[in-house]
Amino acid sequence: MIYLDHHATTPPSPAVIEAMGALMVTTWANASSQHAFGQAAKQALSGARATVAKVLGCKPAEVVFTSGATEANHLAVRGLLGAAPAGRTRVVFSAVEHSGHLKLAQALAEAGVPVDVLPVTAEGGLDLAAAARLIGPDVAVVSLMAANNETGVLMPVAEVAALARVAGARMHVDATQWMGKQPFDFGAWGADAVSFSGHKFNGPKGAGALLLRQGVALRPTVPGSQERGRRGGTENLPAIVGMATALAALGDLASEASRLAALRDRLEAALLAGLPDVHVWGRGLPRLPGVSFLRVGTWSADVLLNRLERLGFAASSGAACSSSGSEPSHVLTAMGVPPEEAQGAVRLSLGRTTTDADIEALVAALPALRSLLPSAEPAAA
């Protein structure tokens, strides 16, 4: 089976597995303990924090370890909102945030917090004119993803951060899909807080972080003594060290991005030539290098994914990318895509373990895939 679902999660690298396994055997103590075992764990935690800071261009004190990006997102938005000055009560999200993040927006609105949503264009790019209108002096937090998890479209982080800065609002960026795929430097981004998750770049699940600019006030959502009082709970040391190991191994991201973009472009060209009525969303905008979000006519995603799996390929549907349900992708809904087209959305996402041979295998399988499609009914409107 050839894995083409790297935007969902990535396989942990051998170096990550080795680092985590060794730590669980030798350095399993609580990093808050004062005895020698605990101090060894504390030293490992400090080393991981220093590695993360060095790779991502921030200070060690600006790294807040979490269980993943979802927790980091909640900590950023709720924490920055809770610490906002009087009169700043509104929170602004984009319409194409990850479905889990939009559930936070819904929860805030149900609790009486004023929430606004930034629209997107038909291609999935952010509407900057709307952003300029909506980001005003009563805004506490603007929360925007760096790159969409479905279409791969890059969001105008610098421009929105500038709007937030002029308005006096805090800026949070969800860099879950960006991290490990594009070069990143916290100092150059202009954001107050940036969240990410280790399993998106060949690290383990269960580890993520919030980068919080020094001096920015934050009210913790889980009070405790760990992470400088910003996130309570005993640190998941093996996963944290595994994530730091994965970050340290990223290497030349620009070169890897170029490789993946070439593979993606080869795949899309073959799909467009070899299957009927293929449409790739976001193709005309800057995108992450290794993702293709597409439909084939009005064939349902379930049919396509089933046929792909029969031929030896694993991918995701738009519904699964959004909410693991059967409803069409909320991203495509925000883009104004008709339901009968959105129900056919399939995401093919490449990663570090994707090879030229993997893409050639899928290209070679396209005639067989095409022959299988007429046996299924098109998606209902």
N, C-alpha and C positions, 0 to 999 in steps of 0.2 A: 504493500500500500504506500503510495506517494502522498506525503502530507502537504497540503496547500491551505493551511488554516493558521498561519503564524500570527495573524492579528488577534486571534482568540487566545492563544498561548504558544509558547515556544518550548522545545525540549531543553531541559537543563544540560549544560555542557559537562563533559567529563571532569573538567577542573572544578566546577561548582560542586558536583557530586562528591568528589574527593575531599574538598575543603570542608564540606558539611559533615561528611562521615567521620573525618578525623576529629573534628571539634566535638561531636557528640560522644566520642570515646574519651577524649583527653580533657575537654574544657566544658563540662556540663553544668558547672555550678552557677548560682545566681550572682550576677554581676554587682548586686547591691550588698553582698555579704562581705564582711571585713576580714575573714580568714584567707589563707593562702589560695584556696581553691577559688573563692569568690574574686580575689584580686587578679587571678589569672584570667577569669572570664571578663572582668572589667577591662583588662589590658587588650583582650581580643576585640571587645566592643569599641574601645577607643581607636584601635587600629583600623577597624572597618569604617568608622566614622571619618577618619582622616583620609582613607582611600576614596570614599564617596565624595568628600569635599574637593580633593585634588582633581578627580576626573571631571567633576561638574562645575568647577570654577566658583566654589563658594567657601565659606569658612566652616570649620567643623561645628562651631556653635550654632550654625544656621541649619543643621541637619536634624530633623525630628523623625525618628524611625516609627513606622506604623505597620499595621498588618497588610497594607496594600493601598492601592490608589483610591478605592472607595472610601476607606476610613480617612485617608489624607484629604480627600475632597471635602468630606463633611467637616473635618477639623478646620480646614481653611475657611470655608464659607461661614459656618456657625461661629468659629472662633474669632474671625475678623469682624463679623457682624456684632457679636457680643461685646467686643472692645471698641466699637465705633463711637465717636463723639455724639452727644445729644443732637438730634435733628437729622442724623443720617440713619435712615431706617430702611431704605429700599435696596433690593438686590437685583442684579441684572444677569441673566443667563442667555446663551444663544439657543435657538430652537433645535439645534442639531447636537446638543451635548449627549454624552452617553446616557442611555435610558435610566441607569441607576442614579445619575446626577440629576436628571429631570425629576425623578421621584423625590429627591431632596427639595427641589424647587416647589413641587406640589405640596410637600409637607410644610414648608415654610409659609406658603400662601394660605394653607388651611389653618395655620396657627396665627394668622393675622398679619404676617409680614408682607409689605407691598413688594410684589415680584413682577418684573417686566422681562419679556422674551424678545431677543433680537432676531428678526427674520433673516432668511437666506434667499439667494437668487435661485433661478431655475436650475443652475448648474451646481449649486451647493456652496457657493461662496457667500461670505457674510455681507450683509447690507450695511456698509459703513455709514451711509447717510442716516439710516435709522439709528445706528449706534450713536451718532453725534447728537441726534434729537433726544434720545432716551437717557444718556448718561449726564445727569445734572448734579446740582449741589446737595441734593438729598440722598444721593446714592452712597451706601456704605461699602458695597463690594460689587465688583464686576467679575464674573467667572466665565472663562472661555477656554475651550479646548484648543490645543496647538494644532492638532490635525484630526480630522474626522476618522473614527474607527471603521466606518463602512466605505465611504467614497475615497478616503485618503486625502481629501482636499485640505490644503494648508490654510489655516485661518490667519487673518492680519493681526497677529499678536502685538507687534510694535505700534501699529496705528491705534488699536483699542487701548493699549497701555497709556499712550499719550493722551487720549481722551479722558481716561480715568484720572491721570495725574493732574490735568487741568481742572477737572471737577473736584479734586481733593478726595477721590474714592480710592479704596484699596483694590489692587488687581491680582486675581488668582488665575493661574493657568494650569489646566489639566494636561500634562505632557505625557500621559500614559502611552499613547501610540508614537509620539515623537521620539521618546528616549530610546537610544540604541539604534535608531534608524537615520537620524540626522545629527550633525554636530550641535552641541549644546554648551552654553556658558551662562551660568546664572547671573553673573555680574553684568552681562551685556543685554539681558532680556528686558530689563525695566519692569519686571513683575515683583510684587511684594511676596508672593507665595507661589510655589510650583510643586505639583504632586506627580508621583509616578509609581510604578509597580515593577518589581524585579522579574516577574515571570514573562514579561513581554520582550526581554532581551537575553534569554537563555539562563536566567536565574531561577530561583525557586518561587513557588507560590507561598503566600503567607508573609511576604516581606515587601515593604514599600517605604516611601518617605515623603515628607513635606519639607521643602526647602523654604525657610522663613527668613526673610531679610532681617538682619540684625537691627534691633530697635523698634521693630513693628510689634504693636501690642496684639496679643491673642488671648482669648479666654478659652481654656482647655475644655473639651467636651467630655474627656475622661480624666478627672483630676487625680493627681498622684505625684509622687516624688521623682519619678523617672523622667528622662528627656528634659531636664532642667525645669521640671514642673509643668511641661506643656502636654505630656501624654503619659498617663499612669499605666502601670502594668509591667510585669516582668518581661524584659526584652527577649524576643525570639532569636537568641544569639546564633544558632546554626543558620537560620534563614537569612539573617542580616549579613553574616559573613559570606554566605553564598551569593547574595545580591552584590556585595562589594567585589567579590571575585569576578562576577560576570561583568560588572562595570569596568574593572581594570583590564579585562580581556577584549574590550570593544575594538581597540586599535584604530585604524584609519577609516573612520565612518564615511568620509566623502568617497573613498574608493569603493567601499562596500555598497554604498547607495548607487553609485554608477553601475556596478555589476548587476544589482537587482533591477534597476530601471531598464537596462538592456534586455534582461530576461523577460520582464513584464511586457515590454514593447514587442518583443518577438512573439510572445504568447497572444497578445491582443491582435496583432496583425494576422496570425493564423486563425484565431477565432472569427474575426470579421470576414476572412476569406472562405472559411470552411463550414460555417454554420449560417442558417438563414436568419435575417433580421436581427442581428446582434446590436445591442446598444450598450455602450460603456458610459456610466455616469461619471461626471467630473473630468472627463478626458481632456477638455479644453482648458483646465485650470492647473496651476502647480499642485502636484500630489506627492504623497509619500511614494517612494520608488518601487515598492514591491507589492502593490495591491491593485486589483482590478474588480470593480463592482459593476455587474452587468446583468442583462437579461437576454434570453434567446426567444425572440418573438413574444408570444404570450404563454409559453410553456411554464408551468408552475415550477417553483424552486424545488419542491419535493421531488418532482419527476427528474429534474436535472441532477440533483444531488444523488438520487437513487441510481441513475444510469452511470454517473461518474464513479460512484463507489463500486458498482459492478465491474467497471473497467479498471479499478485499482487506484482511485484518487479520492482524497478526503478534503472537503471544503465546507463552507457555511452558507446558510440562507440569510437574506436580509432580516427576516423575522427573528432568527436566532441571534443575529448581531445586535438587534435592538432590545429584545426582552425575553428571549428564549420561549416565545409563544408563537401563536399562529397568525397574529395580526401583522399587516404589512409594516415595513420599516418606517419608524417615525421620521427618520431622516428624509426619506423619499416623500413622505406626506408633506413635510415642511417645504420641500422643493416643488410641490404641486404636481407630482407624478400621479397619473391615474391609478386607481387601485388594481385594475387588471394587469397593468405593467409592473407595479411595485410588488405584486405577489410572485413575480418570477425572478426577483432579485437574488443573485448568487454572488458571494465574495470569494475570490481566489487570492490568497495572500502568501507571499514568498518570504523566506528568511535565510539566515546564515547557512542552514543545512540544505537549502535548495540548490540543485546543481543544473548545469546545462542539460545533462541527461534526463533529469526530471521533466524539464520543459519539452524536450524533444519527444519524450514518451507521451505526453499529453497531446502534442501536435500530431503525432502518429496515430493516436487513438481517436481523433476527430471524425474520420469517416465512420468508424464503428459507432461513435456517439450519435452522429446524425442518423444513422440507420435505426437506432433504438428509439429516437424521439417520437416518430409517428405512431408508435404503439400506445402512447399516452394521450389523454385528453388535455387540451389547453386549459390554463387556469380560468376559473369563472370570473366574470366581471364583477 
